[in-house]
Amino acid sequence: MIRVLASRWQGSVLVCGKCSKKLDGGFGEKGRTSLVKLLRQALGVKRGRKADRGVVEVKCLGVCPKNAVVMIDGSRPDRWMLVPAGADTDEIVATLTEHRDVPSPSPPPASLPLP
């Protein structure tokens, strides 16, 4: 039997843990803060299902950019963001909060059916 737990999350952000580990921080004033920690502070997010929004560090997402971390906004899973090390906190938060103004990438063309 599957149990369902209620959550207050209105959205979620997924951050690649492998990219974060490779950078050994890379964000904040001294460049020692991880992107997950920076986002939680900037968005005022607490841990757990009773928070308004979730910032979750996940395993490798398979993109592996150099000197950047892969981030996915759960409300826009069609847009994966590459956040360069040392990126401005305000710019990162603005990218997450102003996502409605940016058009979605067009889907790939449909293939022809086989005979």
C-alpha positions as MATLAB code, in Angstrom:
seq = 'MIRVLASRWQGSVLVCGKCSKKLDGGFGEKGRTSLVKLLRQALGVKRGRKADRGVVEVKCLGVCPKNAVVMIDGSRPDRWMLVPAGADTDEIVATLTEHRDVPSPSPPPASLPLP';
ca = [
       0.000    0.000    0.000;
       1.296    3.432   -0.922;
       1.032    6.106    1.744;
       0.739    9.774    0.873;
       2.203   12.552    3.016;
       0.982   16.109    2.790;
       3.515   18.790    1.958;
       3.398   22.585    1.900;
       5.835   22.834   -0.986;
       4.729   25.191   -3.752;
       7.772   24.307   -5.848;
      11.155   22.655   -5.765;
      14.679   23.224   -7.026;
      16.978   20.293   -7.785;
      20.735   20.845   -7.588;
      23.342   18.356   -8.843;
      25.371   17.056   -5.907;
      28.282   15.814   -8.012;
      28.780   19.232   -9.619;
      28.631   20.874   -6.194;
      31.202   18.460   -4.828;
      33.575   19.125   -7.741;
      33.415   22.881   -7.075;
      33.949   22.401   -3.326;
      31.568   25.267   -2.591;
      32.122   27.873   -5.261;
      29.486   30.381   -4.172;
      29.021   33.124   -1.615;
      31.405   35.914   -0.606;
      34.449   33.706   -0.060;
      33.498   31.012   -2.573;
      33.092   28.333    0.094;
      29.308   28.028    0.196;
      27.508   25.326   -1.782;
      24.724   26.302   -4.183;
      22.147   24.381   -2.122;
      23.025   26.274    1.034;
      23.129   29.591   -0.832;
      19.673   29.009   -2.355;
      18.155   27.998    0.977;
      19.479   31.196    2.565;
      18.500   33.468   -0.326;
      14.985   32.031   -0.708;
      14.420   31.726    3.046;
      13.733   28.011    2.674;
      13.777   25.655    5.607;
      14.280   21.905    5.385;
      11.491   19.395    5.409;
       8.056   18.998    3.940;
       6.578   21.825    6.036;
       8.615   24.465    4.201;
       7.050   26.595    1.455;
       9.560   25.472   -1.157;
      12.157   22.735   -1.362;
      15.800   22.919   -2.411;
      17.040   19.370   -2.857;
      20.543   18.156   -3.667;
      20.305   15.116   -5.924;
      22.877   12.707   -7.346;
      24.536   13.324  -10.697;
      22.214   14.682  -13.390;
      24.590   13.596  -16.155;
      25.430   16.961  -17.728;
      28.739   17.602  -15.884;
      29.706   21.140  -17.022;
      33.127   22.555  -16.136;
      33.144   25.130  -13.306;
      29.343   25.158  -13.029;
      26.480   23.406  -11.238;
      23.349   22.027  -12.921;
      20.092   23.294  -11.412;
      16.488   22.422  -12.316;
      13.458   24.452  -11.284;
      10.699   21.917  -10.617;
       8.059   24.261  -12.021;
       9.981   24.428  -15.327;
      11.556   20.978  -15.826;
      12.068   21.708  -19.530;
      14.823   24.250  -18.675;
      18.011   22.998  -17.034;
      20.252   25.815  -15.836;
      24.046   25.784  -15.667;
      25.072   28.072  -12.811;
      28.747   29.113  -13.107;
      30.891   29.142   -9.970;
      30.802   32.527   -8.272;
      27.532   33.579   -9.928;
      25.687   36.475   -8.316;
      23.065   35.354   -5.784;
      20.529   37.942   -6.968;
      20.872   36.722  -10.559;
      20.296   33.092   -9.526;
      17.208   33.974   -7.472;
      15.878   36.207  -10.271;
      16.241   33.327  -12.723;
      14.123   31.140  -10.444;
      11.463   33.736   -9.650;
      11.088   35.297  -13.125;
      10.773   32.029  -15.020;
       7.349   32.860  -16.438;
       8.712   35.588  -18.727;
      11.096   33.248  -20.551;
       9.559   31.145  -23.338;
       9.984   27.399  -23.216;
      12.309   25.826  -25.744;
      10.423   24.354  -28.670;
       9.911   20.597  -28.537;
      11.819   18.386  -30.971;
       9.989   17.646  -34.233;
       7.841   14.542  -34.218;
       9.220   11.638  -36.174;
       7.229   10.108  -39.005;
       5.325    6.917  -38.193;
       6.799    3.680  -39.425;
       4.900    1.902  -42.281;
];
